[in-house]
Amino acid sequence: MFPIILNMSLTAGIVIVLVLLARLPLKKAPRVFSYALWAVVLFRLLCPISFSTDFSLLGIFHSPAVTNGSITYISTDIVHTANPQVDLPLPDISQVINETLPQGDEQIVADPLEAPMAIATFLWLFGIAAMLIYSIVSVLILKNRLKSARNVEQNIYEADNLKTPFVLGIFKPRIFIPAGLTTEEKNYIIRHEQTHIRRLDHIIKPFAFMVLSLHWFNPLVWIAFVLMSTDMELSCDEKVIKEMGGEIKKPYAASLLSLATGKRILNGSPLAFGEGNVKGRIKNVLNYRKPRFWMMAVAVVAVIALGIGLLVNPVDDEPDLSFLNPGNLIALISEIKQIKVTSAEYGETYVSGSELAKWLDNAENDWSKKLITPTEEPETTIAVFIPDAIDHSICFFASDPSLALVVYGDEKRYYNIPEEDYEAMEEVTLLGSRHVQNIVLTDYKDRKAAASVTVTDTDAIKRMSVMVLKGDKENRYAVDDIPLVSNYIRIDFKHFEDSQTITYYVYSQDEKSYIEKPYSRINKINSATMQAITAILSGEDNGTQSGLTFISTETDLIRLGTIAFDAYIATLTSDNMLVSDRIASCQLNDISVLAGNI
């Protein structure tokens, strides 16, 4: 929750700066236009999403790519992201912060950001509570002072112990004025407070204070609240003068001066008549002139244009480079039967496009953009080539395993990645179809081999070379050369050149499925991956039928004989064929086994 508030506060901070600049040329226009612009700030402080257009003024500052309608300077899952990054409006500050953030296994295993984020969230909530308690206590104290107030007419009350008039109440607003005012002063004051009520200022200001309570840590929001209150009062003064006539300016200003207390109330509940910069209000009243039509027209157009420009998000700085997002490559990769992978150490090989797309779909959730200067560009160690109109490629680097590069023609974009993703791509270069002679899958029951399948089909090898890398890495490691369970599937990749064998194990435990590499990682896999592997073992995988060789145990052969004998006995009652003729017709010397588990 707190990262979302931070992102909204950062976006609103930019909007506040731009509103402050916009107020300068609007000084000569009626203050209602400046007051209206604060509605945009209110929107940005409350709503994390908006739509993107080319007319956004937020593009003046550095802005990260808009994701799902939200400008994300700080990832909402920064605590648990493998490579946490921030992308603030000031890139230099972002770089300094990013250099201090933990990366890779240090971040995944220990979650070092969890405690600081918890403390920050606690302080944020504590600040909200303090602001709300202050507001509630202020209202209670004020109500206690108003017990002796006298109702003079309708919703107007007079009190002896007041120095400043104000409006109190949301649904039934009441006007409180000091006792002893002249009739003229009463007229001005009551008209002013009634204007506040008609414009719903008595609701807007407390609501703005509640929003300020959410963003109390942002000094720009405090500035915005104070200036919004000033614009509220100045625009209300102008409204009264416009309605009552310019001849009241001097006596109206005199009333302001006589009631001024110099006290600023920031509890959001009373809208005090004398609140704010009295000198500025008097000066504004005395200098007020009825605006000309052309000035009003220009101000209306300017405020509408500014409002829209500040409400909408900027279009991505690189809208035509969306193909450099790994997530956008998934659909393309999944449609390609084989993907070429080259390695500086092992040469080139081929893997299944559909399986690589599934792996990338899971892996890219932990990838985040990273800025790299040309002088820092490392030398490519592993490259995944994706044939297209202009060739795509994804590059990985032994010199920096936490880095990946997506290339499209002359365009490129770097990403922070978990180091385990680089290790996975290293395994891919060893397990592709160019290097692997065959894959042997052996089903073990009670740690004894029950059935075995030898896969020589190249398409199946391309699929399996990526399939064994899938899943989410567990925070534990394999401590032996076989799993600690009784039933499992052993997968052996046998190489052409040196007869090297790379082994993996697949098994289920506590209703979950895992892929384990001996003395290395353990990945939790989903049911679809488990079913795909068992389908190859059982011979049900359509893409591998032509390349399967089955080896059955002695027990399976006995079962086959029993089944055949039982089937034969069952037919004795159906015809008069001699037993010898029926056995001969079976041609037992040429049995075709169609499944691994019979």
Secondary structure, 3 states (H helix, E strand, C coil): CHHHHHHHHHHHHHHHHHHHHHHCCCCCCCHHHHHHHHHHHHHHHHCCCCCEECCCHHHHCCCCCEECCEECCECCCCCCCCCCCECCCCHHHHHHHHHHCCCCHHHHHHCCCHHHHHHHHHHHHHHHHHHHHHHHHHHHHHHHHCCCCEEEECCEEEECCCCCCEEECCCCCEEEEECCCCHHHHHHHHHHHHHHHHCCHHHHHHHHHHHHHHCCCCHHHHHHHHHHHHHHHHHHHHHHHHHHCHHHHHHHHHHHHHHCCCCCCCCCCCCCCCCCCHHHHHHHHHCCCCCCHHHHHHHHHHHHHHHHHHHCEECCCCHHHHHHCHHHHHHHHHCCCEEEEEECCCEEEEEEHHHHHHHHHHHHHHCEEECCCHHHCCCCCEEEEECCCCCEEEEECCCCCCEEEEEECCEEEEEECCHHHHHHHHHHHHHCCCCEEEEEEEEEECCEEEEEEEECCHHHHHHHHHHCCCCEEEEEECCCCCCCCCCEEEEEEEECCCCCEEEEEEEEECCEEEEECCCCEEEEECHHHHHHHHHHHHCCCHHHHHHEEEEECHHHHHHHHHHHHHHHHHHCCCCCCCHHHHHHHHCCCCCCCCCCCC
